[in-house]
């Protein structure tokens, strides 16, 4: 069963607040985002549905892209795209080569590439 999006947002905001010293409380995050502290408290309690402008303001305050607040914990590769993007270019290249290698190996199981074989992959 899929987790309701308000729960996903709550978990992500709490996780990011915990890891962001300048926004580690509802009051600090609210001040940075320019929204009421009560709104932050309601979001982390998952008692309200945040609108897109609120999500964008929170994301900006946490220095992340808004989509990162909408990705469930069970999607670690998607959630870690920003962390991957922050790596040095050589590390990104090594990761990309490895992923392409794994995909190519999976595509070639049985000696027949899939229809997606050869499509570009990017972080």
N, C-alpha and C positions, 0 to 999 in steps of 0.2 A: 504494500500500500504506500502510495506517495505521501510524503510529508507535506502538510499545508505550507504554502509559501510564506505566511507570516511566521511560522516556526523556523523555517530555513533562514529567514532574515534575522530573527532573534538570535539564533545560534551563531550566525556569522558576525553580527554586531558585537555580541558578548566576547567571542573569540578575538576579534580584532581590537576591541577595547583593552582586553587583558594584555595583548602584545604591543600596545601603543601607549607608552607612558604619558604623552601629552594629551591623551584622550581616554584615560583609564577609569573615568567615572561618568555617569550620566550628565552631571553638571559641566564637566570639561568638554565632553563631546557636543553637548547642546550649544555651548558658547562658541565652539569652533564651527559648528554647522549652521549657526544662526537660527536655531529652532528651539522651542520651549523644552526645558528639562523633562516636563511631564510627558511630552511626546516620545522622547528617548526611552523613558521608563516604561511607557506603554508598549513600545516596539520590542524592547528586550523581554517584556513579560508576555509578548505575543497576544496582546489583548486588542490590538488594532491592526488594520491593514494600512501600511504606509503607502502614501501616494508616490508617484515617480519623482516629483520635485524633492520630497523628503529623502528618498533613497539617494538621489543625486547629491543632495547637501551633505548627507552622512558620508557618502563615498568620498566626496571632495575633502571633508574634514579628516578622513582617515588616509588620504592620499592613495586611493584605489579607484578603479573603474567601477561604475555602478553595478555592472553585471556580476561582479564578484560577490555582491551581497545576496544574489539570487540563486547561487549554485549550492546544492545540497552537499553535505559532508561526504556522501557516498560517490562523489565525482571528483576525486583528488587531482586528476590531471587537469581538468578544467579550472579548478580552484587555484592550482599552482602555476597557471600561465603567467601571472604577474611575477612570481618568484623566478620562473625560468627566464623571463625577459630581463630581469635585473642581473642575471649572471653575465660574466665576461663573454665576449663573442666566441672565443675558442671553446668554452664550455658548452655554449648553445650549439655550436657546430658539431661537437662530439655527441651530444644528446640527439640532435636531429639525425646524424648518420646512423646512430644505434637504432633509433625508432624506424628509420627507413629500412634498415637491414632486417629487423624483426618482421616488419610488414611484408617485405619481399619474400622472406622465408615462409611466412604464413600463406602468401599468395601462391607460392610455387609448390605447395603440398600436392603431391600426386603429379607433379610435372606440368600442371596447367595453371597459368596465372589467372587471377580473377579479372573481371571487367574493369576494376579500379586500378589494376596494376599500372604503375608508371605515373599515376597522378601525383602532383606535387604535394609535399607535406611541409608544413611550416609550423613553427612554434607560435 
